[in-house]
Amino acid sequence: MPADPTTLKAPPDPLPPNDLAPPPDLLLPAARGWKATGARQTAGTRRTAGIRKAAGTWNTTGARKTAGARAADGLPATTAPATVSSLPPPRTLLLFLLAAAVLAGSVAAAVRIGTADVAWSGLGRALGTRLGLDVQPLPPLIDSLVWDLRLPRVLMAALVGASLAVCGTVLQAVTRNALADPYLLGVSSGASTGAVTVIVLGVGASTLGITGGALVGALLSFGLLLLLLRRTGLDSVRIVLTGVVVGQLFAALTSLVLMASADADTTRAVTHWLLGSMVPARWDTVAVCAVVTPLGLTAAWLRANALDGLAFGADTAASLGIGVRHTRLLLLVVTAVLTAVAVATVGAIGFVGLIVPHGVRFLVGPTHRVLLPYAALAGAVFLVWTDALARIAFAPREVPVGVITALLGAPLFLLVLRRRGEL
């Protein structure tokens, strides 16, 4: 008996295409076997529920990681974090050159302004004299003002700003904490304790000086952090909590030394240094930062792909073949050294490493291969102009630059949180 046509069911819809399936010509044999068996993914690589969502996000952006770097693990080529090619697109390169030009112009303009303004021609004559050009020399007082005071100070501001911005960018990815900044590890508090010990107690004053004492204190605090984490591991939450504990410990030691041994004048001088100031900048300290800052930026940039993976969590990073513990340790050492050198030279300056990475991430995206260089440039420009404002806002009295960064950074950070929908 023929079937009643009203009871016939339409054939089921065809299965949707496998969006996660990688192109066969991009896969190594292990990955081709994954496609041939029709398996979506092995259970071992799907331990976290966020991988499918993250992969969907990466697919919508159109960014795919080179399959050859991942297929050895038998993973689909489209479940990797978005990366960029080694050669940036023309628009990105143009924007980078524009940012570098803005930094150069900011340095030149900041050298000119102050309680005694210097003309553009005077700046050119001061530089031309040092380069051996046939120019008329400046009067000795103006020449010393430009070459010995302002230029090293402005260059130090640029280098410290770049260091703090890079440290903040790295730590926010390593700890997966939007509030992470270079002082999260307690390195700043350790540097402050070392500097105060040299200033107040005179311990090692003849051989170390304030900068050397601050550097020793910073390295001691970071060593204590690693010692406390040796058994529990470098988990992001433990890094944050242990860093806060170490920072509070050294802050208490700093207060104890000040209250026990310092007089009024010494306390005033130490407080000015603790708030951050570019006054101690000289050519020898600029040379140290000029070596350490590019090396730290390069070390972080070479781990840009690992930072992309760590931003999605330790499990995701491990599934991508990233050595999580080794990478975290290396990046923590890099940020600790950069922060220690910066704080040892100019004191504790807050908010640069906190707000600059968020602002730059909003403009250029979260990919660290692009984010890190732009964060360095933006941090340098920000601190150069902040230091210039600190010099002229209440002239002839100078305000510590850390006070200006806090006054500017607090509302800017609230604006960033509001745009992110977190406030």
QUICORUR-V813647 format. One record per helix or strand of 2 or more residues. SS is the DSSP state (H for helix, E for strand). FROM is the first residue (numbers start at 1). LEN is the number of residues. Records with the same first field share a line. If there is no record, write none. Layout:
SS->FROM-LEN, FROM-LEN
//
This chain:
H->5-3, 24-3, 29-8, 43-4, 50-12, 67-3, 71-3, 90-23, 120-11, 140-35, 187-15, 209-21, 236-26, 264-11, 283-20, 304-7, 314-6, 324-23, 352-13, 368-25, 401-19
//
